[in-house]
Amino acid sequence: MSEHPTIRPQPGILDIALYVGGESKLAGHAEVLKLSSNENPAGASPRAIGAYRAAGDSLHRYPSSDHAALRAAIAEVHGLDAGRIICGNGSDEIISFLTQAYAGPGREVVHTEHGFAMYRISALAAGAVPVEVAERARRTDVDAILGACSERTALVFIANPNNPTGTMISAGEVARLADGLPPQALLVLDGAYAEFVAGFDGHADLVDARDNVVMTRTFSKIHGLGGLRVGWGYAPAHVIEVLGRVRGPFNVSGPALAAAEAAIRDADFTARCLAENTANRASLTADLRAAGVACDDSEANFILARFASLADAEGCDRALRDAGIIVRRVTGYGFPEGLRITVGDAAACARVATVVREFMRVKA
């Protein structure tokens, strides 16, 4: 990395490792099965696609600056207060708003050791100190988080279900965490994968019951709008008022707003995606375990396959790539012996299982 002798960025910026997304191409394969980015194998709702296309007639118009229609749709579907919803360019932007507004020099941002990379990145970008806390058997450890908090703690991030582990802690444990935080700290609950848990509200009830809890959500996963980058947050009024001061007035495009509104109202499509993910996840989990690969019960749309060694993980990854299948190496998330595999459709899951089964047979 080149550095200028006198022009320097703020402290913390150069400590950020560049984020590397999931691959989408393989040399020698005209078509690949991409299972590296937790995308919806069904794509987006036909209603969302139609709304996006219709929005093409208005590309010369600035989008809504208050996102009122989308916030109203989210509130209606989830039974929330529209006035306490904020929309962003993916939930990543909501995370960035929170660190920009509440963290900074002299403050700390707590996250778990296998948490989403953007927690650390956003903390460093804001000049704050990221504090990594150990998990227990790949699950969020509430006591360890509380033990890491201090008078400098500004934000605590957890994802529930978590990425890349797919594990989840109970509502009671999350409430205990919120109750135990120091008075100046906010608990941020990343619900990117909340829709993959039947009947789960992403802890919205906890946001309603307390003044120190924020929930973030995304349209990139079950709604299949990763290419449009739309996310949202639900927070106490005092937090929404602060975030509104750092949010740009046109941070979400008009076509994205239209597609997201149509997507969240298409309850039948979402229900079908949930049912298919649940069934295919169970099938792939059983096949991986039968092949001798360890994996926890996942509550998301991916499975963290854990091999006996780094060499085995690398070998299986090569076998999958040779078969035209891309999964995600998660060494950067603290699992050098792991592969995170997106749950695809039934045919995709069968392809993965066949390759892994043969690799494990030959290896043995």
Secondary structure, DSSP 8 states (H G I E B T S, - for coil): ----SS----TTGGG----------BTTBSS-EE-SS---TT-S-HHHHHHHHHGGGGTTS---SS-HHHHHHHHHHHT--GGGEEEESHHHHHHHHHHHHH--TT-EEEEETTS-HHHHHHHHHTT-EEEEE--BTTB--HHHHHHH--TTEEEEEEESS-TTT-----HHHHHHHHHHS-TT-EEEEE-TTGGGSTT--TTHHHHHH-SSEEEEEESSSTT--TTT--EEEE--HHHHHHHHHHS-TT-S-HHHHHHHHHHHH-HHHHHHHHHHHHHHHHHHHHHHHHTT-B----SSSEEEEE-SSHHHHHHHHHHHHHTTEE-EEEGGGTEEEEEEEE---HHHHHHHHHHHHHHHHHH-
